[in-house]
C-alpha cells in the first residue's frame, strides 16, 4: 500500500490535470486501516497536495481537503505543528472556506495537546490568522474560529500570551468589522473570563467595551450585551467583579427607568433574567432586599398584557419560588403575589398554550416542598397558594391534563407531583371524586414523557410517611402495583384487544 501511495503522489506531480489521480489517492487512503496510516505517512512529505489547494478548480480543492484530512489525522498533533506550521498558516487565510475549516480543525486539535499547544502559541502569525477568521462571512468558519481561539486560551499560559500582547489590538480591529463579530469576541471574553479570577481580570481589555455597550444608543445591542454580561454571574468572582464595576447597580437603575423608555420591552427580559439568576446563586432574600425594584418589576410584568413580559415573569417567579427562601420572599409581598396567582389562574383557564405550559411549570416550582422543609408554616403557605387558583383547584388542573396537548398534560401532572408529597395535597386529591381512578388509569397518559410524568406522580403519592392513613389500603395496594409494573406496562387484555383490532 505504501508503494502505491508513493506512485500516486508521483503521478499527481507529473500531471496538469490531477483529478483522477487525486480520486485514486483518496480511495487508497480511505481504504487503509487507521492503524496502518501512521506508518504510511511517516517520513513522507505531502507538499504536492498542499500546493494543489491553490486552484480555481473546486473539485480539485475539495479532493485535496479530503485527502489532507485523512493524512493529518494520522500524524500526532505535535508532528503537525512541527512539520506543517507554514501550510496551516496559509490555510487559515485561504479563499476557500473548506480549506480554512481544515486548518482550524487542526489548530484546535493541536491546542488540545499540551506540547503542540506550546508550539502554536509561539506562532504569533497563526494566532493572528485564527483571530481574523472571526470576521469571516461564513458563520461556520467564524464559529469554528471562536472555538479554536477559546481552546488556545485554555492552553497553559495561552490566555496571557493572547490577551497580554498586541494580539488584543488585532481583536479590537476585527471587532470593528460588524456587530456580529463584536458579539463573537465578547462571547469569547466572557467564556474565558469564567475560568478563574486571573483570566477575568485580564479579560478587562475586552469586557470594558462590553460594559460600555450597556448604555449605548442601539437598544438591540444593549439587550445582547445584557445577555452576555449575565454569563459572568456564574461564579463568585464574576459576581464580585460585576458589583465592583457598578454593573449590578446600573442594571437596577435601568429597571427603575424602564417605564420612561418606550423601547424597554426589548431589554427588560434580559435584566429580569440577570437578577433572577443572581438571586438563585446568591440569596433570593438578599438580592430582593438590595434591589427591590427587581421583584416589584417581576410582579408588575406578571400582570402585563404583553405575553412576552408575562412569560419571562412566570419563569422568574418559578425560579425564585423553587427555594424555601424565595417562597418566603414572595409571601411577604402579600396582596401583590396573590394578584399574580389569580392572574395565573386566568391564564391556565384561557391563556395561549405556551403561557399555560409556563404557568404550570412555575406552579410546580412554587408548590414543591421537600419533606425536610415541611414545617407547618410552609405547608400552610403552599396550600394557600394552591387554593387561590380555584374553588376546586384539583379539578381545574385535572381538566387541563385531559386536553389534547401533551405539554399541558405533563405540566399538570408535574403540579400534582409537587403537592402529592404534602399531607394537605394528598388529602385534597384523594377527596376529589374520580381523581385516584384518573391516576391509576394508564390510558390517560399517552407517549413516553406522559407515562414518565404519571409514574413520577405515583412515586410521589407513595412517598409520604402518612400516605397509608390518608389514602387507605385499597389505593396504596393499587399504587404500589402500578409502581412495581413500571411506567410502560401494558396489560395482557389490552394487548389482545389491540391485536384483534
C-alpha positions as CSV (number, residue, x, y, z in Angstrom):
1,X,0.0,0.0,0.0
2,X,2.8,2.4,0.8
3,X,4.4,1.9,-2.6
4,X,1.0,2.5,-4.4
5,X,0.6,5.8,-2.4
6,X,4.1,6.8,-3.3
7,X,3.4,6.1,-7.0
8,X,0.2,8.1,-6.9
9,X,2.0,11.1,-5.4
10,X,4.5,10.9,-8.2
11,X,1.7,10.7,-10.8
12,X,-0.1,13.7,-9.3
13,X,3.2,15.7,-9.5
14,X,3.6,14.8,-13.2
15,X,0.2,15.7,-14.5
16,X,-1.5,19.0,-15.2
17,X,-5.0,17.6,-14.5
18,X,-4.6,15.5,-11.4
19,X,-8.3,15.0,-10.6
20,X,-8.3,11.3,-11.5
21,X,-5.1,10.6,-9.6
22,X,-6.4,12.6,-6.5
23,X,-9.5,10.5,-6.5
24,X,-7.4,7.3,-6.6
25,X,-5.3,8.6,-3.7
26,X,-8.3,9.4,-1.7
27,X,-9.8,6.0,-2.3
28,X,-6.5,4.3,-1.4
29,X,-6.1,6.3,1.9
30,X,-9.8,5.8,2.8
31,X,-9.5,2.0,2.4
32,X,-6.3,1.9,4.6
33,X,-6.8,0.8,8.2
34,X,-6.3,3.7,10.6
35,X,-3.7,1.6,12.5
36,X,-1.6,1.4,9.3
37,X,-1.8,5.1,8.2
38,X,0.7,6.4,10.7
39,X,3.4,4.1,9.3
40,X,2.5,5.0,5.7
41,X,2.6,8.8,6.1
42,X,5.7,8.7,8.4
43,X,8.7,10.2,6.6
44,X,6.8,11.4,3.6
45,X,6.1,15.0,2.6
46,X,2.7,15.9,1.1
47,X,3.7,19.3,-0.3
48,X,2.3,18.5,-3.6
49,X,-1.2,18.1,-2.1
50,X,-0.9,21.4,-0.2
51,X,0.2,23.1,-3.4
52,X,-2.8,21.9,-5.3
53,X,-5.1,23.6,-2.9
54,X,-4.4,26.9,-4.7
55,X,-6.5,26.2,-7.7
56,X,-9.7,27.6,-9.2
57,X,-10.9,24.1,-9.8
58,X,-13.4,23.4,-7.0
59,X,-13.4,19.7,-7.3
60,X,-9.6,19.6,-7.1
61,X,-9.5,21.7,-3.9
62,X,-12.2,19.6,-2.3
63,X,-10.3,16.4,-3.1
64,X,-7.2,17.8,-1.6
65,X,-9.0,18.8,1.5
66,X,-10.5,15.3,1.9
67,X,-7.0,13.7,1.4
68,X,-5.3,16.1,3.9
69,X,-8.0,15.4,6.5
70,X,-7.0,11.7,6.4
71,X,-3.3,12.3,6.3
72,X,-3.1,14.9,9.0
73,X,-5.1,12.9,11.4
74,X,-2.5,10.1,11.0
75,X,0.1,12.5,12.5
76,X,0.3,13.4,16.1
77,X,-0.8,17.0,16.9
78,X,2.9,17.8,17.7
79,X,4.1,16.4,14.4
80,X,1.5,18.5,12.5
81,X,2.6,21.6,14.5
82,X,6.3,21.0,13.7
83,X,6.1,19.8,10.1
84,X,3.1,21.8,8.6
85,X,3.0,25.0,10.5
86,X,3.6,27.2,7.4
87,X,1.0,25.3,5.4
88,X,-1.6,25.6,8.2
89,X,-1.0,29.4,8.5
90,X,-1.6,29.6,4.7
91,X,-4.7,27.5,5.0
92,X,-6.2,29.9,7.6
93,X,-6.1,32.7,5.0
94,X,-7.1,30.6,2.0
95,X,-10.0,32.0,-0.1
96,X,-11.8,28.6,0.1
97,X,-13.9,28.1,3.3
98,X,-13.3,24.3,3.4
99,X,-9.6,24.9,3.5
100,X,-10.0,27.3,6.4
101,X,-12.1,24.8,8.2
102,X,-9.4,22.1,7.7
103,X,-6.8,24.4,9.1
104,X,-8.9,25.5,12.1
105,X,-9.7,21.9,12.9
106,X,-6.0,21.0,13.0
107,X,-5.1,24.1,15.1
108,X,-7.9,23.2,17.6
109,X,-6.6,19.7,17.7
110,X,-3.1,21.0,18.5
111,X,-4.5,23.3,21.2
112,X,-5.8,20.2,22.9
113,X,-2.3,18.7,23.1
114,X,0.0,20.3,25.7
115,X,3.2,20.0,23.6
116,X,1.6,21.0,20.3
117,X,-0.3,23.9,22.1
118,X,3.1,25.4,23.1
119,X,4.3,25.3,19.5
120,X,1.2,27.0,18.2
121,X,1.2,29.7,21.0
122,X,4.7,30.6,19.9
123,X,3.5,31.2,16.4
124,X,2.1,34.8,16.5
125,X,1.1,34.7,12.9
126,X,-1.1,31.6,13.2
127,X,-2.9,33.0,16.2
128,X,-3.5,36.3,14.4
129,X,-4.8,34.3,11.4
130,X,-7.2,32.4,13.7
131,X,-8.4,35.7,15.2
132,X,-9.1,37.1,11.7
133,X,-11.2,34.1,11.0
134,X,-13.8,35.5,13.4
135,X,-14.5,38.1,10.8
136,X,-15.5,35.5,8.1
137,X,-18.9,35.9,6.5
138,X,-19.3,32.1,6.6
139,X,-20.8,31.6,10.0
140,X,-19.4,28.0,10.3
141,X,-15.9,29.2,9.8
142,X,-16.4,32.1,12.3
143,X,-17.8,29.9,15.0
144,X,-15.0,27.4,14.5
145,X,-12.6,30.3,14.8
146,X,-14.2,31.2,18.2
147,X,-13.9,27.6,19.4
148,X,-10.3,27.4,18.3
149,X,-9.3,30.6,19.9
150,X,-11.2,29.7,23.1
151,X,-9.3,26.4,23.2
152,X,-6.0,28.2,22.7
153,X,-6.8,30.5,25.6
154,X,-7.1,27.4,27.8
155,X,-3.7,26.1,27.0
156,X,-1.1,26.7,29.7
157,X,-0.3,30.4,29.6
158,X,-2.4,30.7,26.5
159,X,-4.7,33.4,27.7
160,X,-1.8,35.5,28.9
161,X,0.0,35.2,25.6
162,X,-3.0,36.2,23.6
163,X,-4.6,38.9,25.8
164,X,-1.4,40.4,27.1
165,X,0.1,41.0,23.7
166,X,-0.6,43.1,20.6
167,X,-3.0,40.3,19.6
168,X,-5.7,42.1,21.6
169,X,-5.3,45.0,19.2
170,X,-5.9,42.6,16.3
171,X,-9.1,41.5,18.2
172,X,-10.2,45.1,18.6
173,X,-9.6,45.7,14.9
174,X,-11.6,42.7,14.0
175,X,-14.5,43.8,16.3
176,X,-15.0,47.0,14.2
177,X,-16.0,45.0,11.1
178,X,-19.6,44.3,12.3
179,X,-21.8,43.9,15.3
180,X,-21.9,40.1,14.8
181,X,-18.1,39.9,15.0
182,X,-18.1,42.1,18.0
183,X,-20.5,39.8,19.8
184,X,-18.3,36.8,19.0
185,X,-15.3,38.4,20.6
186,X,-17.4,39.4,23.7
187,X,-18.7,35.9,23.9
188,X,-15.1,34.6,23.9
189,X,-14.0,37.0,26.5
190,X,-16.9,36.1,28.8
191,X,-16.4,32.4,28.2
192,X,-12.7,32.5,29.1
193,X,-13.2,35.0,31.9
194,X,-15.1,32.4,33.8
195,X,-12.1,30.1,34.1
196,X,-10.7,31.9,37.2
197,X,-10.3,35.4,38.6
198,X,-6.9,36.0,36.9
199,X,-8.5,35.3,33.5
200,X,-11.3,37.6,34.3
201,X,-9.0,40.5,35.2
202,X,-7.0,40.1,32.0
203,X,-10.3,40.0,30.0
204,X,-11.0,43.5,31.2
205,X,-9.5,44.9,28.0
206,X,-12.4,43.4,26.1
207,X,-15.0,43.3,28.9
208,X,-14.8,47.1,29.5
209,X,-16.0,47.6,25.9
210,X,-18.9,45.1,26.6
211,X,-19.9,47.1,29.7
212,X,-19.9,50.3,27.6
213,X,-22.5,48.7,25.3
214,X,-24.9,48.6,28.2
215,X,-25.7,52.3,27.9
216,X,-25.3,52.6,24.1
217,X,-28.0,54.1,21.9
218,X,-28.7,50.9,20.0
219,X,-31.4,49.1,22.0
220,X,-30.8,45.7,20.4
221,X,-27.0,45.9,21.1
222,X,-27.8,46.8,24.7
223,X,-30.1,43.8,25.0
224,X,-27.5,41.5,23.6
225,X,-24.8,43.0,26.0
226,X,-27.1,42.4,29.0
227,X,-27.5,38.7,28.0
228,X,-23.7,38.3,27.6
229,X,-22.9,40.0,30.9
230,X,-25.3,37.6,32.6
231,X,-22.9,34.9,31.8
232,X,-20.4,36.4,34.3
233,X,-22.8,35.7,37.2
234,X,-21.9,32.0,37.1
235,X,-19.0,32.4,39.5
236,X,-18.4,34.2,42.8
237,X,-15.6,36.2,41.3
238,X,-17.7,37.1,38.3
239,X,-20.5,38.4,40.6
240,X,-17.9,40.3,42.7
241,X,-16.4,41.9,39.6
242,X,-19.8,43.0,38.3
243,X,-20.6,44.6,41.6
244,X,-17.3,46.4,41.9
245,X,-17.6,47.8,38.4
246,X,-21.1,49.1,39.1
247,X,-22.9,46.8,36.6
248,X,-25.5,45.5,39.1
249,X,-26.3,49.0,40.2
250,X,-26.5,50.1,36.6
251,X,-29.0,47.3,35.8
252,X,-31.1,48.2,38.8
253,X,-31.3,51.8,37.6
254,X,-32.2,50.6,34.1
255,X,-35.2,48.7,35.6
256,X,-36.2,51.9,37.5
257,X,-36.1,53.9,34.4
258,X,-37.8,51.3,32.2
259,X,-41.3,52.9,32.4
260,X,-39.9,56.1,30.9
261,X,-38.4,54.2,27.9
262,X,-40.9,53.1,25.2
263,X,-38.3,50.5,24.0
264,X,-37.7,49.0,27.4
265,X,-39.6,45.8,26.5
266,X,-36.6,44.8,24.3
267,X,-34.1,44.7,27.2
268,X,-36.3,44.3,30.3
269,X,-36.5,40.5,30.0
270,X,-32.7,40.3,30.0
271,X,-32.4,42.4,33.1
272,X,-35.0,40.3,34.9
273,X,-33.3,37.1,34.0
274,X,-30.0,38.6,35.2
275,X,-31.4,39.3,38.7
276,X,-33.3,36.1,38.8
277,X,-30.1,34.1,38.2
278,X,-28.2,36.3,40.7
279,X,-30.9,35.6,43.3
280,X,-30.6,31.9,43.0
281,X,-26.8,31.9,43.0
282,X,-26.6,34.3,46.0
283,X,-29.7,34.6,48.1
284,X,-33.3,35.5,47.0
285,X,-33.9,37.5,50.1
286,X,-30.6,39.4,49.9
287,X,-31.0,40.3,46.2
288,X,-34.6,41.2,46.5
289,X,-33.8,43.4,49.6
290,X,-30.8,45.0,48.0
291,X,-32.6,45.6,44.7
292,X,-36.4,45.8,45.5
293,X,-37.1,47.3,42.1
294,X,-36.3,43.8,40.6
295,X,-39.1,41.9,42.5
296,X,-41.6,44.8,42.0
297,X,-40.9,44.7,38.3
298,X,-41.3,40.9,38.1
299,X,-44.7,41.1,39.8
300,X,-45.7,44.0,37.6
301,X,-44.7,42.1,34.4
302,X,-46.8,39.1,35.5
303,X,-49.9,41.3,35.2
304,X,-48.7,42.9,31.9
305,X,-50.9,42.4,28.8
306,X,-47.8,41.6,26.8
307,X,-47.4,37.8,26.6
308,X,-43.6,38.1,26.3
309,X,-43.4,40.0,29.6
310,X,-45.7,37.6,31.3
311,X,-43.7,34.6,30.1
312,X,-40.4,35.9,31.5
313,X,-42.1,36.9,34.8
314,X,-43.6,33.4,35.2
315,X,-40.2,31.8,34.6
316,X,-38.5,34.1,37.1
317,X,-41.2,33.6,39.7
318,X,-40.9,29.9,39.3
319,X,-37.1,30.1,39.7
320,X,-37.4,32.3,42.8
321,X,-40.1,30.1,44.3
322,X,-38.1,26.9,43.8
323,X,-36.3,27.7,47.0
324,X,-37.8,28.0,50.5
325,X,-36.2,31.4,50.9
326,X,-37.7,32.5,47.6
327,X,-41.2,31.3,48.7
328,X,-40.9,33.4,51.9
329,X,-39.8,36.5,49.9
330,X,-42.8,36.1,47.6
331,X,-45.2,35.6,50.5
332,X,-44.0,38.8,52.2
333,X,-45.3,40.8,49.2
334,X,-48.8,40.0,50.4
335,X,-51.6,41.1,48.0
336,X,-49.2,41.7,45.2
337,X,-48.3,38.0,44.9
338,X,-52.0,37.0,45.4
339,X,-52.9,39.1,42.4
340,X,-50.2,37.2,40.4
341,X,-51.7,33.8,41.5
342,X,-55.1,35.0,40.4
343,X,-53.7,36.1,37.0
344,X,-52.0,32.6,36.7
345,X,-55.4,31.1,37.3
346,X,-56.9,33.1,34.5
347,X,-54.0,32.2,32.2
348,X,-54.5,28.5,33.0
349,X,-58.1,28.7,32.0
350,X,-58.0,30.8,28.9
351,X,-54.4,31.7,28.0
352,X,-52.4,30.7,25.0
353,X,-50.9,27.2,25.2
354,X,-47.3,28.4,25.6
355,X,-48.2,30.6,28.5
356,X,-50.3,27.8,30.1
357,X,-47.4,25.5,29.9
358,X,-45.1,28.1,31.5
359,X,-47.7,28.7,34.2
360,X,-47.8,25.0,35.1
361,X,-44.1,24.8,35.2
362,X,-43.9,27.9,37.5
363,X,-46.7,26.4,39.7
364,X,-44.9,23.1,40.1
365,X,-41.8,25.0,41.3
366,X,-43.7,27.3,43.6
367,X,-45.6,24.4,45.2
368,X,-42.7,21.9,45.6
369,X,-41.7,21.5,49.2
370,X,-39.1,18.9,50.1
371,X,-40.1,16.6,53.1
372,X,-37.3,18.1,55.3
373,X,-38.7,21.6,54.7
374,X,-42.3,20.8,55.5
375,X,-42.9,23.0,58.6
376,X,-46.5,23.9,59.5
377,X,-46.0,27.5,58.2
378,X,-44.6,26.4,54.9
379,X,-47.3,23.7,54.4
380,X,-49.9,26.4,55.1
381,X,-48.2,28.7,52.6
382,X,-48.2,26.2,49.7
383,X,-51.8,25.1,50.5
384,X,-53.0,28.7,50.5
385,X,-51.3,29.4,47.1
386,X,-52.9,26.3,45.5
387,X,-56.3,27.1,46.9
388,X,-56.1,30.7,45.4
389,X,-56.2,29.2,41.9
390,X,-59.8,28.0,42.1
391,X,-62.6,26.8,44.4
392,X,-61.8,23.3,43.1
393,X,-58.1,23.5,42.1
394,X,-57.6,19.8,41.8
395,X,-60.4,19.5,39.2
396,X,-59.1,22.6,37.5
397,X,-55.6,21.1,37.0
398,X,-57.0,17.7,36.1
399,X,-59.3,19.3,33.4
400,X,-56.2,20.9,31.9
401,X,-54.4,17.5,31.8
402,X,-57.2,16.0,29.7
403,X,-56.9,18.5,26.9
404,X,-55.2,17.2,23.7
405,X,-51.8,18.9,24.3
406,X,-49.1,16.6,25.6
407,X,-47.2,19.5,27.1
408,X,-50.2,20.6,29.1
409,X,-50.9,17.0,30.3
410,X,-47.3,16.6,31.5
411,X,-47.3,20.1,33.1
412,X,-50.5,19.3,35.0
413,X,-49.0,16.0,36.3
414,X,-45.9,17.9,37.5
415,X,-48.2,20.2,39.5
416,X,-49.8,17.2,41.1
417,X,-46.4,15.7,41.8
418,X,-45.4,18.8,43.6
419,X,-48.3,18.7,46.1
420,X,-48.6,14.9,46.3
421,X,-45.8,14.6,48.9
422,X,-47.5,17.2,51.2
423,X,-50.3,16.0,53.5
424,X,-52.8,18.6,52.5
425,X,-52.2,17.9,48.8
426,X,-52.7,14.2,49.3
427,X,-55.9,14.7,51.3
428,X,-57.2,17.1,48.7
429,X,-56.5,14.8,45.8
430,X,-58.0,11.6,47.4
431,X,-61.1,13.6,48.4
432,X,-61.7,14.7,44.8
433,X,-64.2,12.3,43.2
434,X,-62.6,10.2,40.4
435,X,-59.1,11.6,40.9
436,X,-57.4,8.4,42.1
437,X,-59.1,6.5,39.3
438,X,-57.7,9.0,36.8
439,X,-54.2,8.4,38.2
440,X,-54.5,4.6,38.1
441,X,-55.9,4.6,34.6
442,X,-52.8,4.2,32.3
443,X,-54.8,5.1,29.2
444,X,-55.0,8.8,30.3
445,X,-51.3,9.2,29.7
446,X,-50.0,8.6,26.2
447,X,-46.4,8.9,25.0
448,X,-43.2,8.3,26.8
449,X,-43.0,11.8,28.5
450,X,-46.6,11.5,29.8
451,X,-46.0,8.0,31.1
452,X,-42.9,9.0,32.9
453,X,-44.7,12.0,34.4
454,X,-47.5,9.8,35.6
455,X,-45.0,7.3,37.1
456,X,-43.2,10.1,38.9
457,X,-46.6,11.2,40.3
458,X,-47.4,7.7,41.6
459,X,-44.0,7.6,43.3
460,X,-44.7,11.0,44.9
461,X,-48.1,9.8,46.2
462,X,-46.4,6.9,47.9
463,X,-43.5,9.0,49.4
464,X,-45.4,10.5,52.3
465,X,-44.9,8.6,55.6
466,X,-48.6,9.0,56.3
467,X,-49.8,8.1,52.8
468,X,-51.4,4.8,54.0
469,X,-53.5,6.7,56.6
470,X,-54.7,9.3,54.1
471,X,-55.2,7.1,51.0
472,X,-56.4,3.9,52.6
473,X,-55.3,0.3,52.0
474,X,-57.0,-0.2,48.6
475,X,-55.4,2.8,46.9
476,X,-52.0,2.0,48.5
477,X,-52.1,-1.5,47.1
478,X,-53.1,-0.3,43.6
479,X,-50.4,2.4,43.6
480,X,-47.7,0.0,44.7
481,X,-48.9,-2.4,42.0
482,X,-48.6,0.5,39.4
483,X,-45.1,1.3,40.6
484,X,-43.9,-2.3,40.5
485,X,-45.2,-2.7,36.9
486,X,-43.2,0.3,35.8
487,X,-44.2,3.3,33.7
488,X,-44.8,1.5,30.4
489,X,-46.7,-1.6,31.5
490,X,-49.5,-2.8,29.1
491,X,-52.0,-5.3,30.4
492,X,-52.4,-8.6,28.6
493,X,-56.1,-8.0,27.9
494,X,-55.3,-4.6,26.3
495,X,-52.6,-6.2,24.2
496,X,-55.1,-8.9,22.9
497,X,-57.7,-6.3,22.1
498,X,-55.2,-4.2,20.2
499,X,-54.1,-7.3,18.2
500,X,-57.6,-8.2,17.4
501,X,-58.4,-4.7,16.3
